[in-house]
Amino acid sequence: MFENLKNFICNYVEAAPEEITETSRFSEDLGFNSYDFVSMLGDAEDEFGIEIDQEEAARKKTVGELTAYFEEISA
């Protein structure tokens, strides 16, 4: 899931997949604003076939935290 999410994130920010780590923070390191993040979550539901709780996902500050959340809800 982490590799898929990294590649997916690159559709929203100007970062190469190899620059994104599990500790990359969405706003501070990757430059997401709240609109970009919410847009990405909406598209991620379709891309990964999951139903995301927007409030729960908003608490995730790093790519690793969001990856773990996606894995949890897709199990």
DRENMARKOL-600930 format. One record per atom (N, C-alpha, C): residue in one letter; y, z, x; atom name; residue number from 0. Coordinates in nm, 2 decimals, decimal comma. Each point is the difference from the previous one (the first is absolute). Layout:
REM DRENMARKOL-600930
+----+--------+--------+--------+----+-----+
: aa :      v :      w :      u : at :   i :
+----+--------+--------+--------+----+-----+
:  a :      Y :      Z :      X : CA : NUM :
...
+----+--------+--------+--------+----+-----+
This chain:
REM DRENMARKOL-600930
+----+--------+--------+--------+----+-----+
: aa :      v :      w :      u : at :   i :
+----+--------+--------+--------+----+-----+
:  m :  -0,12 :   0,00 :   0,08 :  N :   0 :
:  m :   0,12 :   0,00 :  -0,08 : CA :   0 :
:  m :   0,13 :   0,00 :   0,09 :  C :   0 :
:  f :  -0,01 :   0,07 :   0,11 :  N :   1 :
:  f :   0,12 :   0,01 :   0,09 : CA :   1 :
:  f :   0,04 :  -0,14 :   0,04 :  C :   1 :
:  e :  -0,09 :  -0,08 :   0,05 :  N :   2 :
:  e :   0,04 :  -0,13 :   0,05 : CA :   2 :
:  e :   0,05 :  -0,09 :  -0,11 :  C :   2 :
:  n :  -0,06 :   0,01 :  -0,12 :  N :   3 :
:  n :   0,05 :  -0,08 :  -0,11 : CA :   3 :
:  n :   0,14 :   0,05 :  -0,04 :  C :   3 :
:  l :   0,02 :   0,13 :   0,00 :  N :   4 :
:  l :   0,14 :   0,05 :  -0,04 : CA :   4 :
:  l :   0,10 :  -0,04 :   0,11 :  C :   4 :
:  k :  -0,03 :   0,01 :   0,12 :  N :   5 :
:  k :   0,09 :  -0,05 :   0,11 : CA :   5 :
:  k :   0,05 :  -0,14 :  -0,03 :  C :   5 :
:  n :  -0,10 :  -0,09 :  -0,02 :  N :   6 :
:  n :   0,04 :  -0,14 :  -0,02 : CA :   6 :
:  n :   0,08 :  -0,01 :  -0,13 :  C :   6 :
:  f :  -0,03 :   0,07 :  -0,10 :  N :   7 :
:  f :   0,07 :   0,00 :  -0,13 : CA :   7 :
:  f :   0,15 :   0,05 :   0,03 :  C :   7 :
:  i :   0,02 :   0,10 :   0,07 :  N :   8 :
:  i :   0,13 :   0,06 :   0,03 : CA :   8 :
:  i :   0,09 :  -0,11 :   0,07 :  C :   8 :
:  c :  -0,06 :  -0,08 :   0,08 :  N :   9 :
:  c :   0,08 :  -0,10 :   0,07 : CA :   9 :
:  c :   0,07 :  -0,10 :  -0,10 :  C :   9 :
:  n :  -0,05 :  -0,01 :  -0,12 :  N :  10 :
:  n :   0,07 :  -0,09 :  -0,10 : CA :  10 :
:  n :   0,13 :   0,06 :  -0,04 :  C :  10 :
:  y :   0,03 :   0,13 :   0,03 :  N :  11 :
:  y :   0,11 :   0,07 :  -0,05 : CA :  11 :
:  y :   0,10 :   0,04 :   0,10 :  C :  11 :
:  v :  -0,04 :   0,01 :   0,13 :  N :  12 :
:  v :   0,09 :   0,04 :   0,11 : CA :  12 :
:  v :  -0,02 :  -0,10 :   0,11 :  C :  12 :
:  e :   0,09 :   0,00 :   0,09 :  N :  13 :
:  e :  -0,01 :  -0,08 :   0,12 : CA :  13 :
:  e :  -0,07 :   0,08 :   0,11 :  C :  13 :
:  a :  -0,13 :   0,01 :  -0,01 :  N :  14 :
:  a :  -0,08 :   0,07 :   0,10 : CA :  14 :
:  a :  -0,13 :  -0,08 :   0,02 :  C :  14 :
:  a :  -0,05 :  -0,01 :   0,12 :  N :  15 :
:  a :  -0,12 :  -0,06 :   0,03 : CA :  15 :
:  a :  -0,11 :   0,10 :  -0,03 :  C :  15 :
:  p :  -0,12 :  -0,04 :  -0,05 :  N :  16 :
:  p :  -0,11 :   0,09 :  -0,03 : CA :  16 :
:  p :  -0,03 :   0,09 :   0,12 :  C :  16 :
:  e :   0,01 :  -0,05 :   0,12 :  N :  17 :
:  e :  -0,04 :   0,08 :   0,12 : CA :  17 :
:  e :   0,11 :   0,11 :   0,03 :  C :  17 :
:  e :   0,11 :  -0,01 :  -0,06 :  N :  18 :
:  e :   0,11 :   0,11 :   0,01 : CA :  18 :
:  e :  -0,02 :   0,11 :  -0,10 :  C :  18 :
:  i :  -0,08 :  -0,02 :  -0,10 :  N :  19 :
:  i :  -0,02 :   0,10 :  -0,11 : CA :  19 :
:  i :  -0,12 :   0,09 :   0,04 :  C :  19 :
:  t :   0,02 :   0,13 :   0,00 :  N :  20 :
:  t :  -0,10 :   0,10 :   0,03 : CA :  20 :
:  t :  -0,02 :   0,09 :  -0,12 :  C :  20 :
:  e :  -0,10 :   0,08 :   0,00 :  N :  21 :
:  e :  -0,02 :   0,10 :  -0,11 : CA :  21 :
:  e :   0,11 :   0,10 :  -0,01 :  C :  21 :
:  t :   0,07 :   0,02 :   0,11 :  N :  22 :
:  t :   0,11 :   0,10 :   0,00 : CA :  22 :
:  t :   0,14 :  -0,07 :  -0,02 :  C :  22 :
:  s :   0,00 :  -0,13 :  -0,03 :  N :  23 :
:  s :   0,13 :  -0,07 :  -0,03 : CA :  23 :
:  s :   0,05 :   0,05 :  -0,13 :  C :  23 :
:  r :   0,13 :   0,05 :   0,00 :  N :  24 :
:  r :   0,06 :   0,04 :  -0,12 : CA :  24 :
:  r :   0,07 :  -0,11 :  -0,07 :  C :  24 :
:  f :  -0,01 :  -0,01 :  -0,13 :  N :  25 :
:  f :   0,04 :  -0,11 :  -0,08 : CA :  25 :
:  f :   0,15 :  -0,02 :   0,02 :  C :  25 :
:  s :   0,09 :   0,10 :  -0,02 :  N :  26 :
:  s :   0,14 :  -0,03 :   0,00 : CA :  26 :
:  s :   0,05 :   0,01 :   0,15 :  C :  26 :
:  e :  -0,04 :   0,10 :   0,07 :  N :  27 :
:  e :   0,06 :   0,03 :   0,13 : CA :  27 :
:  e :  -0,05 :  -0,11 :   0,10 :  C :  27 :
:  d :  -0,12 :  -0,03 :   0,00 :  N :  28 :
:  d :  -0,06 :  -0,09 :   0,10 : CA :  28 :
:  d :  -0,01 :  -0,15 :  -0,04 :  C :  28 :
:  l :  -0,03 :  -0,02 :  -0,13 :  N :  29 :
:  l :  -0,02 :  -0,14 :  -0,05 : CA :  29 :
:  l :   0,12 :  -0,05 :  -0,07 :  C :  29 :
:  g :   0,10 :   0,08 :  -0,04 :  N :  30 :
:  g :   0,12 :  -0,05 :  -0,07 : CA :  30 :
:  g :  -0,01 :  -0,02 :  -0,14 :  C :  30 :
:  f :  -0,10 :   0,06 :  -0,07 :  N :  31 :
:  f :  -0,01 :  -0,02 :  -0,15 : CA :  31 :
:  f :   0,11 :   0,08 :  -0,06 :  C :  31 :
:  n :   0,06 :  -0,06 :  -0,11 :  N :  32 :
:  n :   0,09 :   0,08 :  -0,09 : CA :  32 :
:  n :  -0,09 :   0,03 :  -0,12 :  C :  32 :
:  s :   0,05 :   0,08 :  -0,09 :  N :  33 :
:  s :  -0,08 :   0,04 :  -0,12 : CA :  33 :
:  s :  -0,04 :  -0,12 :  -0,08 :  C :  33 :
:  y :   0,09 :  -0,09 :  -0,02 :  N :  34 :
:  y :  -0,03 :  -0,12 :  -0,08 : CA :  34 :
:  y :  -0,12 :  -0,08 :   0,07 :  C :  34 :
:  d :   0,01 :  -0,02 :   0,13 :  N :  35 :
:  d :  -0,11 :  -0,08 :   0,07 : CA :  35 :
:  d :  -0,13 :   0,08 :  -0,02 :  C :  35 :
:  f :   0,00 :   0,13 :   0,01 :  N :  36 :
:  f :  -0,12 :   0,08 :   0,00 : CA :  36 :
:  f :  -0,06 :  -0,01 :  -0,14 :  C :  36 :
:  v :   0,08 :   0,01 :  -0,11 :  N :  37 :
:  v :  -0,05 :  -0,01 :  -0,13 : CA :  37 :
:  v :  -0,06 :  -0,14 :  -0,03 :  C :  37 :
:  s :   0,07 :  -0,10 :   0,05 :  N :  38 :
:  s :  -0,04 :  -0,14 :  -0,02 : CA :  38 :
:  s :  -0,14 :  -0,02 :   0,07 :  C :  38 :
:  m :  -0,01 :   0,06 :   0,12 :  N :  39 :
:  m :  -0,13 :  -0,02 :   0,07 : CA :  39 :
:  m :  -0,11 :   0,07 :  -0,08 :  C :  39 :
:  l :   0,03 :   0,12 :  -0,05 :  N :  40 :
:  l :  -0,11 :   0,07 :  -0,08 : CA :  40 :
:  l :  -0,04 :  -0,08 :  -0,12 :  C :  40 :
:  g :   0,09 :  -0,06 :  -0,07 :  N :  41 :
:  g :  -0,03 :  -0,08 :  -0,11 : CA :  41 :
:  g :  -0,09 :  -0,12 :   0,04 :  C :  41 :
:  d :   0,03 :  -0,06 :   0,10 :  N :  42 :
:  d :  -0,08 :  -0,12 :   0,05 : CA :  42 :
:  d :  -0,13 :   0,05 :   0,05 :  C :  42 :
:  a :   0,00 :   0,12 :   0,06 :  N :  43 :
:  a :  -0,13 :   0,05 :   0,06 : CA :  43 :
:  a :  -0,10 :   0,03 :  -0,11 :  C :  43 :
:  e :   0,04 :   0,03 :  -0,12 :  N :  44 :
:  e :  -0,09 :   0,02 :  -0,11 : CA :  44 :
:  e :  -0,08 :  -0,13 :  -0,03 :  C :  44 :
:  d :   0,07 :  -0,11 :   0,00 :  N :  45 :
:  d :  -0,06 :  -0,13 :  -0,02 : CA :  45 :
:  d :  -0,09 :  -0,04 :   0,12 :  C :  45 :
:  e :   0,06 :   0,02 :   0,12 :  N :  46 :
:  e :  -0,07 :  -0,05 :   0,12 : CA :  46 :
:  e :  -0,13 :   0,08 :   0,02 :  C :  46 :
:  f :   0,00 :   0,13 :  -0,02 :  N :  47 :
:  f :  -0,11 :   0,08 :   0,03 : CA :  47 :
:  f :  -0,09 :   0,04 :  -0,12 :  C :  47 :
:  g :   0,05 :  -0,03 :  -0,12 :  N :  48 :
:  g :  -0,07 :   0,03 :  -0,12 : CA :  48 :
:  g :  -0,01 :   0,15 :  -0,03 :  C :  48 :
:  i :   0,11 :   0,07 :   0,02 :  N :  49 :
:  i :   0,01 :   0,14 :  -0,02 : CA :  49 :
:  i :   0,11 :   0,04 :  -0,09 :  C :  49 :
:  e :   0,00 :   0,12 :  -0,06 :  N :  50 :
:  e :   0,11 :   0,04 :  -0,08 : CA :  50 :
:  e :   0,06 :   0,12 :   0,07 :  C :  50 :
:  i :   0,13 :  -0,02 :   0,04 :  N :  51 :
:  i :   0,07 :   0,09 :   0,08 : CA :  51 :
:  i :   0,09 :   0,09 :  -0,08 :  C :  51 :
:  d :   0,00 :   0,13 :   0,02 :  N :  52 :
:  d :   0,09 :   0,10 :  -0,05 : CA :  52 :
:  d :   0,13 :  -0,01 :   0,08 :  C :  52 :
:  q :   0,10 :  -0,05 :  -0,05 :  N :  53 :
:  q :   0,12 :  -0,03 :   0,07 : CA :  53 :
:  q :   0,06 :   0,13 :   0,07 :  C :  53 :
:  e :   0,00 :   0,11 :  -0,08 :  N :  54 :
:  e :   0,05 :   0,13 :   0,05 : CA :  54 :
:  e :  -0,09 :   0,05 :   0,12 :  C :  54 :
:  e :  -0,13 :  -0,01 :  -0,01 :  N :  55 :
:  e :  -0,09 :   0,04 :   0,10 : CA :  55 :
:  e :   0,02 :  -0,09 :   0,13 :  C :  55 :
:  a :   0,01 :  -0,13 :  -0,02 :  N :  56 :
:  a :   0,02 :  -0,09 :   0,11 : CA :  56 :
:  a :   0,13 :   0,02 :   0,07 :  C :  56 :
:  a :   0,10 :   0,04 :  -0,08 :  N :  57 :
:  a :   0,14 :   0,02 :   0,06 : CA :  57 :
:  a :   0,00 :   0,12 :   0,10 :  C :  57 :
:  r :  -0,10 :   0,09 :  -0,02 :  N :  58 :
:  r :  -0,01 :   0,12 :   0,09 : CA :  58 :
:  r :  -0,06 :  -0,04 :   0,14 :  C :  58 :
:  k :  -0,05 :  -0,12 :   0,01 :  N :  59 :
:  k :  -0,07 :  -0,04 :   0,12 : CA :  59 :
:  k :   0,11 :  -0,05 :   0,10 :  C :  59 :
:  k :   0,01 :   0,05 :   0,11 :  N :  60 :
:  k :   0,11 :  -0,03 :   0,09 : CA :  60 :
:  k :  -0,05 :  -0,10 :   0,11 :  C :  60 :
:  t :  -0,13 :   0,00 :   0,03 :  N :  61 :
:  t :  -0,05 :  -0,08 :   0,11 : CA :  61 :
:  t :  -0,10 :  -0,10 :  -0,05 :  C :  61 :
:  v :  -0,03 :  -0,10 :   0,08 :  N :  62 :
:  v :  -0,09 :  -0,11 :  -0,04 : CA :  62 :
:  v :  -0,14 :   0,07 :  -0,01 :  C :  62 :
:  g :  -0,03 :   0,09 :   0,09 :  N :  63 :
:  g :  -0,13 :   0,07 :  -0,01 : CA :  63 :
:  g :  -0,02 :   0,08 :  -0,13 :  C :  63 :
:  e :   0,10 :   0,07 :  -0,04 :  N :  64 :
:  e :   0,00 :   0,08 :  -0,13 : CA :  64 :
:  e :  -0,02 :  -0,10 :  -0,11 :  C :  64 :
:  l :   0,06 :  -0,11 :  -0,01 :  N :  65 :
:  l :  -0,01 :  -0,09 :  -0,11 : CA :  65 :
:  l :  -0,14 :  -0,07 :   0,01 :  C :  65 :
:  t :  -0,05 :  -0,03 :   0,12 :  N :  66 :
:  t :  -0,13 :  -0,05 :   0,01 : CA :  66 :
:  t :  -0,11 :   0,09 :  -0,06 :  C :  66 :
:  a :   0,01 :   0,13 :   0,04 :  N :  67 :
:  a :  -0,09 :   0,10 :  -0,05 : CA :  67 :
:  a :   0,01 :   0,01 :  -0,15 :  C :  67 :
:  y :   0,12 :  -0,01 :  -0,06 :  N :  68 :
:  y :   0,01 :   0,01 :  -0,14 : CA :  68 :
:  y :  -0,06 :  -0,12 :  -0,07 :  C :  68 :
:  f :   0,02 :  -0,12 :   0,05 :  N :  69 :
:  f :  -0,06 :  -0,12 :  -0,05 : CA :  69 :
:  f :  -0,15 :   0,00 :   0,01 :  C :  69 :
:  e :  -0,05 :   0,05 :   0,11 :  N :  70 :
:  e :  -0,15 :   0,02 :   0,01 : CA :  70 :
:  e :  -0,05 :   0,09 :  -0,11 :  C :  70 :
:  e :   0,07 :   0,11 :  -0,02 :  N :  71 :
:  e :  -0,04 :   0,10 :  -0,10 : CA :  71 :
:  e :  -0,01 :  -0,05 :  -0,14 :  C :  71 :
:  i :   0,11 :  -0,08 :  -0,04 :  N :  72 :
:  i :   0,00 :  -0,05 :  -0,13 : CA :  72 :
:  i :  -0,09 :  -0,12 :  -0,02 :  C :  72 :
:  s :  -0,04 :  -0,07 :   0,10 :  N :  73 :
:  s :  -0,08 :  -0,12 :  -0,01 : CA :  73 :
:  s :  -0,15 :   0,03 :   0,01 :  C :  73 :
:  a :  -0,03 :   0,13 :   0,03 :  N :  74 :
:  a :  -0,14 :   0,04 :   0,01 : CA :  74 :
:  a :  -0,07 :   0,01 :  -0,13 :  C :  74 :
+----+--------+--------+--------+----+-----+
